[in-house]
Amino acid sequence: MALTDFLAASDITSAINACRANDSFSPKKFFAMVGLSKKSPPEIEKIFMILDQDKSGYIEQDELQLFLQNFSKGARPLTAAETRAFLLAGDKDGDGKIGWDGRVTRPSGSLTFNVMSLILEAELSNFALHRPPVNSKLAILY
């Protein structure tokens, strides 16, 4: 299974190009650009399993450093600062790794995933950038 089974190659290329420079990677922006925010939890789980190179059930710091190379072989490694920031953003329980938790953990039945929270934040950021001006008629719908 390949990432392009779930994500458009053109979106991947655009996202990789947007973070070519050192210290320009933002997980939220990257996830939005590759289209992860539009995927279902089962699709995201499959993508997570592809990114989990050692199949441990977690994405650890060494895997995060090479994160972009999962999407494009010629992509640069993340800098130490980018890797730390990515880990802090995705590590919701402080264990030093990003996990995939497929259990239902709230009475409402919603699924909680460390990766899902990053994707949701990316989607909300994308919405904030593209919402209509406050004085427009469309703003009333929001």
MOGIBEL-V130962 format. One record per residue. RES is the residue in one small letter. PHI is phi in radians with two decimals (NA if undefined). PSI is psi in whole degrees, -180 to 180 (NA if undefined). D_LAST is the distance of its C-alpha to the last C-alpha in Angstrom with 2 decimals. Layout:
# MOGIBEL-V130962
res->RES phi->PHI psi->PSI d_last->D_LAST
res->RES phi->PHI psi->PSI d_last->D_LAST
This chain:
# MOGIBEL-V130962
res->m phi->NA psi->138 d_last->38.12
res->a phi->-2.11 psi->157 d_last->36.40
res->l phi->-1.04 psi->-31 d_last->32.95
res->t phi->-1.26 psi->-7 d_last->32.82
res->d phi->-1.25 psi->-20 d_last->33.05
res->f phi->-2.07 psi->-27 d_last->29.42
res->l phi->-2.16 psi->144 d_last->28.05
res->a phi->-1.23 psi->133 d_last->28.56
res->a phi->-1.01 psi->-38 d_last->31.42
res->s phi->-1.14 psi->-37 d_last->29.76
res->d phi->-1.18 psi->-40 d_last->26.73
res->i phi->-1.08 psi->-47 d_last->29.31
res->t phi->-1.04 psi->-45 d_last->31.29
res->s phi->-1.08 psi->-43 d_last->28.38
res->a phi->-1.16 psi->-42 d_last->27.44
res->i phi->-1.11 psi->-44 d_last->31.14
res->n phi->-1.11 psi->-32 d_last->31.62
res->a phi->-1.23 psi->-18 d_last->28.74
res->c phi->-2.19 psi->37 d_last->30.60
res->r phi->-1.15 psi->-39 d_last->34.19
res->a phi->-1.31 psi->144 d_last->35.04
res->n phi->-0.97 psi->143 d_last->36.08
res->d phi->1.10 psi->25 d_last->33.57
res->s phi->-1.90 psi->-1 d_last->30.61
res->f phi->-1.39 psi->131 d_last->29.38
res->s phi->-2.24 psi->118 d_last->26.08
res->p phi->-0.99 psi->-42 d_last->25.56
res->k phi->-1.07 psi->-47 d_last->21.76
res->k phi->-1.15 psi->-43 d_last->21.81
res->f phi->-1.08 psi->-47 d_last->24.62
res->f phi->-1.05 psi->-40 d_last->23.03
res->a phi->-1.15 psi->-43 d_last->19.90
res->m phi->-1.17 psi->-37 d_last->22.30
res->v phi->-1.43 psi->-7 d_last->24.59
res->g phi->1.61 psi->13 d_last->21.92
res->l phi->-1.11 psi->-30 d_last->22.54
res->s phi->-1.19 psi->-12 d_last->18.91
res->k phi->-1.75 psi->3 d_last->19.02
res->k phi->-1.64 psi->154 d_last->22.23
res->s phi->-1.38 psi->159 d_last->23.13
res->p phi->-0.95 psi->-42 d_last->24.98
res->p phi->-1.10 psi->-37 d_last->28.33
res->e phi->-1.18 psi->-42 d_last->27.83
res->i phi->-1.13 psi->-37 d_last->26.91
res->e phi->-1.07 psi->-42 d_last->29.98
res->k phi->-1.12 psi->-40 d_last->32.16
res->i phi->-1.12 psi->-42 d_last->30.90
res->f phi->-1.02 psi->-43 d_last->31.59
res->m phi->-1.12 psi->-32 d_last->35.08
res->i phi->-1.20 psi->-42 d_last->35.74
res->l phi->-1.26 psi->-25 d_last->34.78
res->d phi->-1.37 psi->83 d_last->36.96
res->q phi->-1.03 psi->-38 d_last->40.10
res->d phi->-1.62 psi->5 d_last->42.61
res->k phi->1.00 psi->35 d_last->41.10
res->s phi->-1.52 psi->-11 d_last->41.15
res->g phi->1.61 psi->0 d_last->37.77
res->y phi->-2.40 psi->156 d_last->36.48
res->i phi->-1.90 psi->111 d_last->35.67
res->e phi->-1.61 psi->175 d_last->37.94
res->q phi->-0.97 psi->-44 d_last->38.28
res->d phi->-1.15 psi->-34 d_last->40.73
res->e phi->-1.26 psi->-36 d_last->38.47
res->l phi->-1.14 psi->-38 d_last->35.49
res->q phi->-1.04 psi->-34 d_last->37.69
res->l phi->-1.76 psi->17 d_last->38.21
res->f phi->-0.90 psi->-50 d_last->34.64
res->l phi->-1.10 psi->-30 d_last->34.07
res->q phi->-1.21 psi->-18 d_last->37.41
res->n phi->-1.17 psi->-29 d_last->36.16
res->f phi->-1.59 psi->-32 d_last->33.89
res->s phi->-2.66 psi->121 d_last->36.49
res->k phi->-0.96 psi->-33 d_last->40.16
res->g phi->-1.56 psi->4 d_last->40.56
res->a phi->-1.21 psi->156 d_last->37.61
res->r phi->-1.35 psi->157 d_last->38.49
res->p phi->-1.29 psi->154 d_last->38.64
res->l phi->-1.23 psi->147 d_last->36.15
res->t phi->-1.24 psi->168 d_last->37.70
res->a phi->-1.05 psi->-40 d_last->38.65
res->a phi->-1.15 psi->-42 d_last->35.86
res->e phi->-1.12 psi->-41 d_last->33.22
res->t phi->-1.11 psi->-46 d_last->34.73
res->r phi->-1.06 psi->-46 d_last->34.71
res->a phi->-1.11 psi->-41 d_last->31.07
res->f phi->-1.11 psi->-45 d_last->30.09
res->l phi->-1.10 psi->-44 d_last->32.22
res->l phi->-1.09 psi->-37 d_last->30.82
res->a phi->-1.22 psi->-35 d_last->27.22
res->g phi->-1.73 psi->-17 d_last->28.16
res->d phi->-1.53 psi->92 d_last->30.98
res->k phi->-1.44 psi->-16 d_last->29.37
res->d phi->-1.96 psi->5 d_last->32.75
res->g phi->1.29 psi->20 d_last->34.84
res->d phi->-1.59 psi->3 d_last->37.38
res->g phi->1.46 psi->16 d_last->37.25
res->k phi->-2.69 psi->160 d_last->35.74
res->i phi->-1.76 psi->123 d_last->32.54
res->g phi->-1.95 psi->166 d_last->32.89
res->w phi->-1.99 psi->114 d_last->31.46
res->d phi->-1.97 psi->105 d_last->31.34
res->g phi->-1.60 psi->13 d_last->30.90
res->r phi->-1.47 psi->149 d_last->31.56
res->v phi->-1.40 psi->122 d_last->29.34
res->t phi->-2.12 psi->-2 d_last->29.29
res->r phi->-2.14 psi->149 d_last->26.96
res->p phi->-0.98 psi->-28 d_last->27.59
res->s phi->-1.21 psi->-13 d_last->24.22
res->g phi->1.52 psi->4 d_last->25.69
res->s phi->-1.31 psi->145 d_last->23.25
res->l phi->-1.50 psi->141 d_last->25.12
res->t phi->-1.99 psi->130 d_last->25.40
res->f phi->-2.41 psi->137 d_last->26.37
res->n phi->-1.04 psi->-44 d_last->26.96
res->v phi->-1.18 psi->-39 d_last->25.99
res->m phi->-1.06 psi->-37 d_last->22.85
res->s phi->-1.14 psi->-38 d_last->21.64
res->l phi->-1.13 psi->-40 d_last->22.19
res->i phi->-1.19 psi->-41 d_last->20.35
res->l phi->-1.08 psi->-43 d_last->17.28
res->e phi->-1.07 psi->-38 d_last->17.42
res->a phi->-1.13 psi->-43 d_last->17.82
res->e phi->-1.12 psi->-42 d_last->14.79
res->l phi->-1.14 psi->-38 d_last->12.62
res->s phi->-1.12 psi->-42 d_last->14.55
res->n phi->-1.10 psi->-41 d_last->14.06
res->f phi->-1.07 psi->-45 d_last->10.24
res->a phi->-1.09 psi->-34 d_last->10.73
res->l phi->-1.30 psi->-27 d_last->13.28
res->h phi->-2.00 psi->11 d_last->11.56
res->r phi->-1.28 psi->155 d_last->8.09
res->p phi->-1.22 psi->157 d_last->8.58
res->p phi->-1.00 psi->150 d_last->10.53
res->v phi->-0.98 psi->-37 d_last->9.51
res->n phi->-1.50 psi->3 d_last->11.74
res->s phi->-1.48 psi->158 d_last->10.63
res->k phi->-1.15 psi->-31 d_last->9.86
res->l phi->-1.18 psi->-28 d_last->7.25
res->a phi->-1.06 psi->-29 d_last->5.24
res->i phi->-1.06 psi->-33 d_last->5.38
res->l phi->-1.19 psi->-25 d_last->3.78
res->y phi->-1.56 psi->NA d_last->0.00
